[in-house]
């Protein structure tokens, strides 16, 4: 038990760190760069003169958005699994602490 609890705490800290680091890169720190990209895409749409080329561009963007959505969905699934593991680790750590303290109080 002396080795089990520190191992679970170490795993828990590593998983919390991974969650933190995986979410930090989702923060939009370069908002002006995003606005520039959006404006350039709007200019590109406005420059189309044929409807077929505009349709091709729209389909390409829709496919790109679907790929991004799928990646976010996969990442969210992984994060939920990590959170469930962390909750289970915390429950095990709490119950072992409670049972350990009860045995000490009986002595």
N, C-alpha and C positions, 0 to 999 in steps of 0.2 A: 504494500500500500504506500510505503514511503517513496517508491520509485514511480508508481502509477499516477499519482496526483500531479507531480511536476511534469511528467510527460504530457498529460492532458492539458495542463496549463500552457506548456510550450507550443503544442499543436494549436491550441485556441488562439494564442497570440499571433502565431504565423498566419492563421486563416483570417483573423481580424485585419492584420496588416495587408494581406492580399486583397481583401475586400476594399480597404481604403485606397490602395494604389490602383485598383482596377476602376474605381469610380472617379478618381481625380482627373483622369484624362477625358472625362465626359463634360467637364466644366468648360464653357465657352469663354476663354480668356482673350481671344482675338475676335471680338465682335465686329470690329471694322473690316477684318479680312472676310468674314462671313457676309457682311453687307456688300463688299466689293464683288464677291462671287455671285451673289444674288443679282446685283445690278448688271453684271456681265451676261448672266443667263437671260435676263429680261431684254437686254440689247440684242442678243442673238435671236431671240424669238421675234422681236420687232423687225429684224433685218430680213426675215423670210418673206419671199414674194410668192412662192408657190405653196399651195396647200399640202401637196404630197410631201415636200421636204419638211414642212412643219409637223405633219403627222409622224414622220419617221423620227424626228427629234423628240416629240412628245412620248412616243412608244419607248425610245431609248431611255428617257428620263424615268418613266414609270418602271421599267425593268430595273434600273439602278436603285430606285427607291425601294423596290421589293427585295433586292439583295441586302440592302442596308437594314430593312425591317427584319429580315430573317436572321442576320447577324446579331441584332439587338435581342431578338427572341432567344437565340441560343445562349447569349451571354447572361440574360436574365434567368434562364433555367439553371445555369451553373451557379449563379449567385444565390438563388433560392436554395439549391442543394447545400451550398456552403453554410448558409444561415441555419438550415435545419441541423446540420452536423454540429455547428457551434452551440445551438440551443441544447442539443442532446449532451454535448460535452459539459455544458454548464450545469445541467440537471444532474449528471453523474458526479460532478465535482461537489455540488451542493449536498447531495444525498450521502456521499462518502464523508463529507465534513460533519454532517449531522450525526451519522452513525458512529463516527470516530469520537466525537465529543460526548456522546451518550455512554460509550464504553469507558471513556476516561472519567466521567462523573460517577460511574458505578464503583470505580476503584477507590 
